[in-house]
Amino acid sequence: MGTILLIVLGIAAIFGIGTFIFSRETDPAKRTKEATDAAAGGAMLSVGCLIHCLIQAIPFLIGLFLIGLILRSCS
């Protein structure tokens, strides 16, 4: 769980720092707000990808379970 949290925070940091460095805003407050928005977006993106991977794994696990039941009944 800790590794997943570090990955999410790392992706958020990459998005935030990248936006802060390459921002075209000259006002520091606007630049910081833009960077925090990008960091939040990066965190949501990575969590969304993780949830999508988990949801896609459920039918696969159900299929493996059913194959295991069928193979047990055959022997």
Secondary structure, 3 states (H helix, E strand, C coil): CHHHHHHHHHHHHHHHHHHHHHCCCCCHHHHHHHHHHHHHHHHHHHHHHHHHHHHHHHHHHHHHHHHHHHHHHHC
